[in-house]
């Protein structure tokens, strides 16, 4: 019976072989990345035409984005009113309702030329509210959300390379923050919920290092929270702050 023995090499030779192997792996990684980018670019479609299908005077309209939780949850006692500290960081940006995201960049550029909109890529914004604390009524379980305004355009794509997007009706939206620079325009309102859900929000998911770094998840642990503390207010019952939601009329 022949016993196989391990092949050994001098340390300096092994180090050279390891270095060469690392160089080869690094080169292959770069080549793979370049090939992937090339494939994505090859698959991307472009359209040179966009025909607005809404009747608004400037071809655009205001709508709303998704909502972000900007407070902890709280359940107020029946004999007391409460307040919630609000604020933090949210990450949001442009949206386009097509499944072919490889083509999104060129489509944004085409629509932008027609409706004169700057479709901003996602970035992180600080959210602050006018009042120091958001008032919650007695016997109420609730938390506070912020919903950014968006400016949108709807129309039909034309003169497309490829058949998938030709004649497709699309809606492209960008955040409305022109007046505030890096501050977003939007709605702040309370969401009345049940005691269990309010109790699960032990901290403000927007007021964490994770959210500030662009990784808002809608949840957090109490140790991550910097503010978001609920406080009780004695005295006469305070009315729940009312915020009217904007209704966007989209024409197709």
Secondary structure, 3 states (H helix, E strand, C coil): CCCCCCCCCCHHHHHHHHHHHHHHHHHHHHHHHHHHHHHHHHHCCCEEEEEECCCCCCCCEEEEEEEEECCCCEECCCCCEEEECCCEEEEECCEECCCCHHHHHHHHHHHHHHHCCCCCCCEEEEECCCCCCEEECCCCEEEEEEEEEEEEEEEEEEEECCCCCCCCEEEEEEECCCCCCCCCCEEEEEEECCHHHHHHCCCCCCCCHHHHCCCCCCCCCHHHCCCCCEEEECCCCCCCCCCCCCCCCCCC
